[in-house]
Amino acid sequence: MILGWLRLRSCLALLVCCLTAWAEAADTLGDGPDGVTCHAFNRGVGGDWARKGGDWQDASHQLFGMRPYSRVTVPEAYKGRTIQLDLTALVKDWMLGKADASKGMMISPMAGNGILDVSSRENSAIADRPVVTFEFSDGGADIVFPSADSYMDCSTYASLGQENRLKIGGGARGILGFPLPKSLRERRLARATLTLSLVRQYGGEVTLGVFAVSPPSSPDSVSRPGLASRYANEEALAKDPDVYFVSGFESAAWEFGWSYYDPRSFAERVSKDPENGFAPLSGNALRVRFKKGKNLGLDLRYGFREKLGFEPEEVYFRYYLRLGASWSPDVDGGKLPGFGGTYGKAGWGLRQSSGDNGWSLRGLFSVMASSSNPLAGTTPIGTYAYHADMESDSGDPLNWSLDRLGALQRNRWYCIEQYLKLNKPGQKNGVLRAWVDGRLAYEKTNLRLRNIPDLKIETIWFNIYHGGTAPPPRDMDVYIDNVVIAKSYIGPMRPAGAR
């Protein structure tokens, strides 16, 4: 016999064990203080939505489509205690991989001006929390509570997932994530129903629709091969006609291959550092240390005019990055390697870019994700942009949002590659792309860095800097290896023995 809602409500307070999730994923919906917001799927790791207010997929599998998986109309002065939405079609899409269950569902107002407050999973009354009922063709049923829930209100940048209500309507959308029970793999689903407990209703009638959450994803499911894939261990990569520069920090005089090294940097060549969890990528690496109370870790530059006799208008560069066991940015973010075109005039240090004076696109790192974040302990990276249309006096952060690939763990080597094609002077058609481990993590195709042709790509700028202005409260180490600058996409190293 299929259990009805009245019988289920009497069981909810007695439910003790957690149902097994069908699939585990780190990149799941989170409702902590640095979790989902109107502006980000995961605020803590810079996982911005493509559109403010959230990204969704409809029942036709169209991004931002308007055909809901199900809908319900709540009339004005609704007398009911609960609201139910049929999730059967959505759950079946989750099971078939046509939508991503780990990202959750969105409940969006589709018509009417009513606003609803419904209980969230933070409500002290267990029986009033959101619940999904899975009914099976054999007459049995399972119930699942949300693993995360929140609502998105674009009047604030804050996460609202800690409230004991979900506001839906008046521009606000609800968002919920549920684990899929193991029983879905073993039994035939007849129906799935979401039940919400109504707390308060404002205004008139409102129609709600259910959609699959679909945050920005990379077009690459696997690593893209590039120049580096042609050379085992990259031993002959430097001789490739498309390659400008290679450095693996193997030489004791490694600095002389570059154009500039700031002697105030804290950088040294290492082959082992077991106390900091270091494992070499390939021979030696460059260890860069933030010393307690010192902002600068590294200022190292490759100047194109000095080394090649010209400055390009497009270029790729790749490096491997490893965050040491001591790495723990919890006070402020900072800068990482990127592109420079400052010409000593503008594009850094509050010297705003106008399009006529200078620009920069250094990398950035942000504060580590908190313990409540699904990607807790990772460090988000991106691009720190001084460009002609910058909105901030001190540079605009461009988060690498696709599949949250820019959320880096400690004690692991990552292949970081960036590409820049300058805009035609005065036009918004500059291109910036970034890859992490060969998968596209970011793309922007409307950059304006210059109004005049004299501004080009002056340097590859390996700037590792803490802040802002806040110095690090402790020593922290990062490692860099296998730097390549080239005319074409480089890609990750080919493993030893691979053909």
Buried (B, 14 or more C-beta within 10 A) or exposed (E): EBBEBEEBBEEBEEBEEEBEBBEEEEBBBBBBBBBBBBBBBBBBBBBBBBEEBBBBBBBEEEEEEEEBBBBBEBBEEBEEEBBBBBBBBBBBBBBEEEBBBBBBBBBBBBEBEBBBBBBBBBBEEBBBBBBBBBBBEEEBBBBBBBBBBBBBBBEEEBBBBBBBBBBBBBBBBBBBBBBBBEBBEEBEBBBBBBBBBBBEBEEBBBBBBBBBBBBBBBEBEEBBBBBBBEBBBBEEBBEBEBBBBBBBBEEEEBBEBBBBBEEEBBBEBBEEBEEBBBEBBBEBBBBBBBBEEBBBBBBBBBBBEBBEEEBBBBBBBBBBBBBBBBBBBEBBBBBBBBBBBBBEBBBBEEBBBBBBBBBBBBBBBBBBBBEBBBBBBBBBBBBBBBBBEBEEEBBEBBBBBBBBBBBBBBEEBBBBBBBBBBBEBEEBEBBBBBBBBBBBBBBBEEBBBBBEEEBBBBBBBBBBBBBEEEBBBBBBBBBBBBBBBBBBBBBBBBEEEEE
